[in-house]
Amino acid sequence: MIAGFPSLGTRAVDAVEEMDRPDADRQRLDRTYAQFWLVNAVVSGWRRNYVRYLRPVFAQSGGGTLLDIGSGGGDVPRSIARWARRDGFALEVTAIDPDPRAHAFASALPALPGLTFRRAYSHELVAEGRSYDVVISNHMLHHLAPAELQALLADSEQLARRLCLHSDIERSRWAYALFAVGTLPFFPGSFIRADGLTSIRRSFTAAELAAVTPPGWQGLQQWPWQNLLVSTPSSREEDQRAG
């Protein structure tokens, strides 16, 4: 093992990200939210996900509705709302996060047409009878305990009429090394670098994620450091018939 390089053989499920601590420094936390857009632009690939998965759905009806679960600082739903508007789609985006600090930060940003932030859990929307054409999340799966992951996927199935798309980091030595080196001179005064490395240690490999994913979901590797979980009503019906 390289000196200072942690073991990545198993998930570090007990590791805690600094920004998730209730007593996290608020100034550093807000700076972290403000810098997420750059990390997500480089690492998360949501422009590619929009073009490959989301835009074809919206193109069928000229728009629709989208729910982002665990939206954090709000940069991903803001980007999707802008891209959809640029493409001429009438898209209504709802972004939810139960953390009052994340909700306060995202809600304080300049308003965008068709974008609404709400402090809520996905199960609360299920209880309200809500539904959306598309349900997504970004870098949230690795935060969840096994029962919470199953609950999220079940909620997603109930909330999404056409497509579920959950994107997360994949744990690997490549991902850890590239993030460690690539972020070293950047992001002072925030939790980006330390929490990003913790996130990688907590995240699933593709095989681990496949082992805990229920029928009707397809696991895809987009990059050497990214997992996608994709589900549609038709894919779930096919799995049920096959079962």
Secondary structure as the mmCIF struct_conf table of DSSP 4:
data_model
#
loop_
_struct_conf.conf_type_id
_struct_conf.id
_struct_conf.beg_label_comp_id
_struct_conf.beg_label_asym_id
_struct_conf.beg_label_seq_id
_struct_conf.end_label_comp_id
_struct_conf.end_label_asym_id
_struct_conf.end_label_seq_id
TURN_TY1_P TURN_TY1_P1 ALA A 3 GLY A 4
HELX_LH_PP_P HELX_LH_PP_P1 PHE A 5 SER A 7
BEND BEND1 GLY A 9 THR A 10
TURN_TY1_P TURN_TY1_P2 VAL A 13 ASP A 14
HELX_RH_3T_P HELX_RH_3T_P1 GLU A 18 ASP A 20
BEND BEND2 ARG A 21 ARG A 21
TURN_TY1_P TURN_TY1_P3 PRO A 22 ASP A 23
HELX_RH_AL_P HELX_RH_AL_P1 ARG A 26 VAL A 39
HELX_RH_PI_P HELX_RH_PI_P1 ASN A 40 SER A 44
HELX_RH_AL_P HELX_RH_AL_P2 TRP A 46 ASN A 49
HELX_RH_PI_P HELX_RH_PI_P2 TYR A 50 LEU A 54
HELX_RH_AL_P HELX_RH_AL_P3 ARG A 55 SER A 61
TURN_TY1_P TURN_TY1_P4 GLY A 62 GLY A 62
STRN STRN1 GLY A 63 ILE A 69
BEND BEND3 GLY A 70 GLY A 70
TURN_TY1_P TURN_TY1_P5 GLY A 72 GLY A 73
BEND BEND4 GLY A 74 GLY A 74
HELX_RH_AL_P HELX_RH_AL_P4 ASP A 75 ARG A 86
TURN_TY1_P TURN_TY1_P6 ASP A 87 GLY A 88
STRN STRN2 ALA A 90 ILE A 96
BEND BEND5 PRO A 98 PRO A 98
HELX_RH_AL_P HELX_RH_AL_P5 PRO A 100 ALA A 108
BEND BEND6 LEU A 109 LEU A 109
HELX_LH_PP_P HELX_LH_PP_P2 PRO A 110 ALA A 111
TURN_TY1_P TURN_TY1_P7 PRO A 113 GLY A 114
STRN STRN3 LEU A 115 ARG A 118
HELX_RH_AL_P HELX_RH_AL_P6 SER A 122 ALA A 127
TURN_TY1_P TURN_TY1_P8 GLU A 128 GLY A 129
STRN STRN4 TYR A 132 ASN A 138
BEND BEND7 HIS A 139 HIS A 139
HELX_RH_3T_P HELX_RH_3T_P2 LEU A 141 HIS A 143
BEND BEND8 LEU A 144 LEU A 144
HELX_RH_AL_P HELX_RH_AL_P7 PRO A 146 LEU A 159
STRN STRN5 ALA A 160 ILE A 169
STRN STRN6 GLU A 170 GLU A 170
HELX_RH_AL_P HELX_RH_AL_P8 ARG A 173 GLY A 182
TURN_TY1_P TURN_TY1_P9 THR A 183 PRO A 185
BEND BEND9 PHE A 186 PHE A 186
TURN_TY1_P TURN_TY1_P10 PRO A 188 GLY A 189
BEND BEND10 SER A 190 PHE A 191
HELX_RH_AL_P HELX_RH_AL_P9 ILE A 192 ARG A 202
BEND BEND11 SER A 203 SER A 203
STRN STRN7 PHE A 204 PHE A 204
HELX_LH_PP_P HELX_LH_PP_P3 THR A 205 THR A 205
HELX_RH_AL_P HELX_RH_AL_P10 ALA A 206 VAL A 212
HELX_LH_PP_P HELX_LH_PP_P4 THR A 213 PRO A 214
TURN_TY1_P TURN_TY1_P11 PRO A 215 GLY A 216
STRN STRN8 GLN A 218 TRP A 223
TURN_TY1_P TURN_TY1_P12 PRO A 224 TRP A 225
STRN STRN9 GLN A 226 SER A 231
HELX_RH_AL_P HELX_RH_AL_P11 PRO A 233 ALA A 242
#
